[in-house]
Structures are given as C-alpha cells and as structure tokens.
C-alpha cells in the first residue's frame, strides 16, 4: 500500500492501520526476483490480495488466476510478472480516481473489515495479513450470497481459488473469535462513518462490488455466527460409546 497507493500506517490496539498518512512515492521499483526469498506462506498471503482485484473489478484477471494459480505458486517468472503488473494497474487506476479513500478506494478493502477483526482479535502476528483477508473474503462472499447479491456458483469459485492458493477459508478450532469480538472490533473499523459500519460486498456478476452501509445486518450477524459455529463445532470432542 505504501508503494502503489502512498499509504503509510501502523497498527494500534484499537485496530489495524489506524495511525498513518498518505505519502506518494516518486517512483516504484519492483524486482520480482525478491519473491524467491519468501517462504511459501508469505507468498500465498500476497496472492490473497491479487485474488481481490479479480473479484472487485477485473473478471478477466480472476479467470486468468483460476487457470494459472499453480504457476503463481511455483513462482513462474512470467506468471508473477503478469499478476503483479495487472494488480498494479488495477490499484493505480483506483488510487488515481480516489487517492484519499473517499469512496472508490475503499473497495480495495474487500474482506478487510472481517479480516482486520480476525487479525486484531486473534493477536497480531497469529495470522499473516493475506490469510486473515482470505477468511474475510470468504465471509464477505458468504454474506453477499445470503442477501441474494451474488449466486452460489460465484461463492463456490471464490472458495475454490482461495483453497487452491493454500489460503484459509474458515477459522481454526483454537480461534478466540466470537460474535461479540467481531462486532466490537468491526465497530472501530476505519470505514465506520457517523457510527455506521460500511462494508465492501460483492454484488452482481464477477468483477463487481459495492461499498455500502445499506446492507442486511441480520445477514452479517448470521454470517459471523456461521463461521464461529464451525470453529466451535470442530472443537467439540468426539464421544463414542462402546456396547
């Protein structure tokens, strides 16, 4: 974000990236060879943000990723260069139109409201940013479908590509997250305006999203409960009886 976008920020106990400023770089150099030094987990975390661009504004890019995820994970040079270039082009177009995040730029935060809550509530460092965003994206897609804004086929494609990228799509059995923690942390998200939570959700065909506070709150709570319930259910011991 601090390169193509000019955001500089630090985490605060109240929330992720809560303190910072905008400072645009004069030039951005990207040496794709440095990606060879990353652990696999870090690479996958970054791919989470690449997936986001296809979902919010670039359906063709998403479809390319569906066919080339294995190449990205193998660190194929051509695939990485294409994905990085396409992501930067998407990011730059959004930032050029809305540098200070008055509206359009907020769409770059798909999955981040849920994801930031997971990062904070689980303790910073437990999750890599992209991992938490992946779970948040799964939650946003599930919520969008619950409201009838996208069809189940798209939800299935989102879950499939996240899993193919070796990213989590659910909370682990030892997660401390619950409904109250989610709602408390989301209430201080930077996208809250006049006390109203605003979310980036998917709406319509692949490549379309909305940044809105006009959503079904019950659908949001049901989605949170669904993800928390899966986690709690997995924690329950298996009791067997022997006759």
C-alpha positions in Angstrom: 0.0 0.0 0.0 2.9 2.4 0.7 4.2 1.9 -2.8 1.4 2.0 -5.4 -1.0 4.0 -3.3 1.1 6.0 -0.9 -0.5 4.8 2.3 1.7 4.6 5.4 0.3 3.2 8.6 0.9 1.3 11.8 -1.3 -1.0 13.9 -2.9 0.3 17.1 -4.6 -1.7 19.9 -7.9 -0.3 18.7 -7.5 -1.5 15.1 -5.4 -2.3 12.1 -3.6 0.6 10.3 -5.4 3.2 12.5 -2.5 5.7 12.6 -0.8 6.9 9.4 -0.7 9.3 6.5 -0.7 9.5 2.7 2.8 10.0 1.1 3.1 9.2 -2.6 6.3 7.8 -3.8 8.2 9.4 -6.7 8.9 6.0 -8.3 8.2 2.4 -7.5 10.8 -0.4 -8.4 9.6 -3.9 -8.3 12.2 -6.7 -8.5 10.2 -9.9 -8.9 13.3 -12.0 -8.1 13.0 -11.0 -4.5 9.9 -13.2 -4.3 12.2 -16.2 -4.5 13.3 -15.3 -0.9 9.8 -15.5 0.5 8.5 -18.5 2.5 5.6 -20.2 0.8 3.2 -19.0 3.4 4.2 -15.3 2.8 3.8 -15.8 -1.0 0.3 -17.2 -0.5 -0.6 -14.3 1.7 0.3 -11.9 -1.0 -1.7 -13.8 -3.6 -4.8 -13.2 -1.4 -4.7 -9.5 -2.4 -4.2 -10.5 -6.1 -7.4 -12.5 -6.0 -9.2 -9.5 -4.6 -8.6 -7.4 -7.7 -10.3 -10.0 -9.9 -13.3 -10.1 -7.6 -13.9 -6.4 -7.2 -13.2 -5.0 -10.7 -11.4 -7.4 -13.1 -13.3 -10.6 -14.0 -10.9 -11.4 -16.8 -8.0 -11.3 -14.3 -9.9 -13.6 -11.9 -10.5 -16.1 -14.7 -6.8 -16.0 -15.6 -5.9 -16.7 -12.0 -8.2 -19.7 -12.0 -6.1 -21.2 -14.8 -2.7 -20.1 -13.6 -2.7 -20.4 -9.8 -0.4 -23.4 -9.9 2.1 -21.3 -11.9 2.0 -18.5 -9.3 2.6 -21.0 -6.5 5.5 -22.4 -8.5 6.8 -18.8 -8.8 6.8 -19.0 -12.6 8.5 -15.7 -13.7 6.1 -14.9 -16.5 3.0 -15.6 -14.4 4.3 -13.5 -11.5 5.2 -10.6 -13.7 1.8 -10.6 -15.3 -0.1 -10.9 -12.0 2.0 -8.1 -10.4 1.6 -5.8 -13.4 -2.1 -6.4 -13.7 -2.6 -5.8 -9.9 -0.6 -2.6 -10.0 -2.6 -1.3 -13.0 -5.8 -2.0 -11.1 -4.5 -0.4 -7.9 -3.2 2.6 -9.7 -6.5 3.2 -11.5 -8.4 3.2 -8.3 -5.9 5.4 -6.4 -5.8 7.9 -9.2 -9.6 8.2 -9.0 -9.7 8.4 -5.2 -6.4 9.0 -3.5 -7.7 9.7 0.0 -10.3 6.9 0.1 -13.4 8.9 -0.1 -15.3 6.1 -1.7 -13.9 4.1 -4.6 -10.6 3.3 -3.0 -12.4 1.7 -0.1 -13.4 -1.1 -2.5 -9.8 -2.3 -2.3 -10.7 -3.4 1.2 -12.9 -6.4 0.2 -12.7 -8.9 3.1 -10.6 -6.5 5.2 -13.3 -5.5 7.7 -13.8 -9.1 8.8 -10.1 -9.8 8.2 -8.8 -6.9 10.4 -11.1 -8.0 13.2 -9.6 -11.5 12.9 -6.0 -10.2 12.9 -6.7 -8.0 16.0 -8.9 -10.4 17.9 -6.5 -13.3 17.4 -3.5 -11.2 18.4 -1.3 -9.5 15.8 1.2 -12.0 14.3 -1.1 -15.0 14.7 -2.3 -14.5 11.1 -0.5 -13.0 8.1 -2.5 -10.2 6.7 -3.4 -12.0 3.5 -4.5 -15.1 5.4 -6.9 -13.0 7.6 -8.2 -11.2 4.5 -8.8 -14.6 2.8 -11.1 -15.7 5.6 -12.7 -12.2 5.5 -13.2 -12.5 1.8 -14.9 -15.9 2.3 -17.1 -14.2 4.9 -18.0 -11.3 2.6 -18.8 -13.7 -0.3 -21.0 -15.8 2.0 -22.8 -12.7 3.3 -23.3 -11.3 -0.2 -24.9 -14.6 -1.3 -27.0 -14.7 1.9 -28.5 -11.4 0.8 -29.0 -12.6 -2.8 -26.5 -10.3 -4.2 -24.4 -13.0 -5.9 -25.1 -16.6 -6.8 -23.8 -19.7 -5.2 -21.7 -20.6 -8.2 -19.6 -17.5 -7.6 -19.2 -18.3 -3.9 -18.0 -21.8 -4.8 -15.5 -20.3 -7.3 -14.2 -17.9 -4.6 -13.7 -20.7 -2.1 -12.1 -22.9 -4.7 -9.5 -20.3 -5.7 -8.7 -19.4 -2.1 -8.1 -23.1 -1.3 -6.1 -23.5 -4.5 -3.9 -20.7 -3.3 -3.4 -22.5 0.1 -5.3 -19.8 1.9 -7.7 -20.4 4.9 -11.4 -20.0 4.4 -12.5 -20.7 7.9 -11.5 -20.0 11.5 -9.3 -22.7 13.2 -10.5 -24.7 16.1 -8.4 -22.7 18.6 -9.6 -19.3 17.4 -10.6 -16.9 20.1 -13.1 -15.2 17.8 -16.8 -15.0 18.7 -19.7 -12.8 17.7 -19.0 -10.2 20.3 -15.4 -9.8 19.4 -16.2 -9.5 15.7 -18.8 -6.8 16.3 -16.7 -4.8 18.8 -13.6 -4.7 16.6 -15.6 -4.0 13.4 -17.3 -1.1 15.2 -14.0 0.8 15.3 -13.1 0.0 11.7 -11.8 3.0 9.7 -14.7 2.6 7.3 -17.3 3.4 10.1 -18.9 6.7 9.4 -21.1 8.5 12.0 -21.4 5.3 13.9 -22.5 3.3 10.9 -20.5 0.3 9.7 -19.8 0.2 5.9 -18.7 -2.9 4.1 -17.3 -3.9 0.7 -19.6 -6.6 -0.6 -19.9 -8.4 -3.9 -23.0 -7.6 -6.0 -23.9 -8.8 -9.5 -21.6 -10.6 -11.9 -18.0 -11.4 -11.2 -15.9 -8.3 -11.0 -18.5 -6.1 -9.4 -18.7 -4.8 -5.8 -20.3 -2.1 -3.6 -19.1 0.0 -0.7 -22.2 0.5 1.4 -23.7 0.8 4.8 -27.1 -0.3 3.4 -26.9 -4.0 4.0 -28.9 -6.6 6.0 -27.4 -6.5 9.4 -29.0 -9.8 10.2 -27.2 -11.4 7.3 -23.9 -10.1 8.6 -24.6 -11.5 12.1 -25.7 -14.8 10.7 -22.5 -15.0 8.6 -20.4 -14.3 11.7 -22.3 -16.9 13.7 -21.9 -19.4 10.9 -18.1 -19.0 10.8 -17.8 -19.0 14.6 -20.1 -22.0 14.9 -18.0 -24.1 12.5 -15.0 -23.3 14.7 -16.8 -24.2 17.9 -18.2 -27.4 16.4 -14.8 -28.5 15.4 -13.6 -28.0 18.9 -16.2 -30.4 20.4 -14.7 -33.7 21.4 -15.9 -36.8 19.6 -17.7 -39.1 22.1 -18.2 -42.6 21.1 -19.9 -45.4 23.0 -18.9 -49.0 23.1 -21.6 -51.5 23.6 
